[in-house]
Amino acid sequence: LALITTIGSVLGGLAGYAVGYALKKVGRLLAIALGLLFVALQLLAQAGYVEVDWTRIQRDVEPLLQQPALRNLWDRLLATLTYNLPFGASFVGGLVLGLRAG
């Protein structure tokens, strides 16, 4: 039983590290893509090709970013990751290390 718990913890840590590393890389690429999209939209708007209704965008996006929605998502993520506690605990530790390393 102790060996199974140890193997689960090691696998959890490795899986967490891999996921954290990948998330950081994907997040960085996503941030660059969104930034380039914003710059392209601004250039097109300045040239008169498009007109962006930023007030409508803010109105539509703001409810998605409200604190309760994000908190609920975080709580569900933690509940899922810690369902099998030895695996989940080592996964979260590995995730943090992977995010830092990426």
N, C-alpha and C positions, 0 to 999 in steps of 0.2 A: 504493500500500500504506500509506503514512504517513497519507493522508487517511482511509482506511477505519479505521485504528487510532484516529485522532483522533475520528472520528464515533462509533465504538464506545465510546470512553472518555467522551465527552460524554453519549451516551445512557445509558450505565451509571450515570454520576453522577446524571443526572436521574431515572432509574428508582429508584435507591437512595434519593434524597431523598424521592421520592413515597411509597415503601414505608415508610421510616422515619417520616415524618410521619403516615401513616395508622396505622401500628402504635402510635404513641404515643397517638393519639386513641382508637383502639379499646381499647387497654390501659387508658386512664383510664376509659372507660365500663364496661369489664368489672370493674375494681376497685370502682367505685361500685355496680354491680349486685350483686357478691358481698357487699359490705359491707351493703347494704340487705337482702339475703337473710339474712345472719347475724343482723341486728337483728330481722327478722321472726320468724325461728326462735326467738330468745331470748325475744321477747315472747310467742309462742305457748306456749313451754315454761313460762314464768313463770305464765301464765294457766291452765296445766294441760291445754291442748288436745293437746299433743304431748310425747313424751319422746324426747330425742335421745341416742343412745348414742355419745358423743364418743370413747370408747375404741375402739369398733369402727371409727368413721370414721378415726381416727388409724391404726389397724392396716391398714386398706384403702388409705389414701392414702400412707402413709410409703414403701412400696416404689417408688412412682412418682416420688418426690422424691429418691431416692438419687443420690449424686454420679456414679457410673458411667453411669447412664441419661442424666442431663443432659449429661454430658461427651460421650457418644456422639452425642446429638442435635446438640450444638454442632459437633462435628467434621464430621458429615455436612452440616450447613448451610454451614460454611466451605468444604468441598470442592465443594459445588454452586455457591456464589457465586464461587469463584475458578477454576472450570473453564476459562473463557476469560479468561485473566489480565488483559488491559487492561480489558475490560468488568467483570470481577469486582472488580478493585481499585478502579475508580472507583465501582462499585456500593456497595461497603462504605464508601468515603469518603462518598458521598452518603447512605447509610443513617445513618451517625453524625450527619451534619449535619441530616438530617430528624428524627431522634430528639431532637436538641437543640432544634430549632426548634418542634417540635410541643408 
